[in-house]
């Protein structure tokens, strides 16, 4: 009687290890994707806060009638020092001419702010304008 693993035992062990490695990789990929999305959501929230400061200083640029909207580009927010350059998850600059915050007048004294962030090199763009 030999003291070792049979070929079937080795194949089963390798298959189990392969399944476990696949599960770990899938979980890690989901975690990274979730973290990246949270990073971009936070960047969009920062853009909205910066645009609120911008429109507080430039109230005449706000939409005048209910239902009207206007935009401020990320480039304007950066140039005017309301926000630092937004980087993607790989530390590349996001697109300052395609990224903007849209402001819609929803009632006499209320405005809705929506950020649209484009980071070309990372392949990120805000989905559905939200």
Secondary structure, DSSP 8 states (H G I E B T S, - for coil): ---S--HHHHHHHHHHHHHHHHHHHHHHHHHHHHHHHHHHHHHHHHHHHHHHHHHHH-GGGS--STT-EEEEEHHHHHHTTSS---B-TTS-B--TTT-EEEEEEEETTEEEEEEE-EEGGGTEE-GGG-
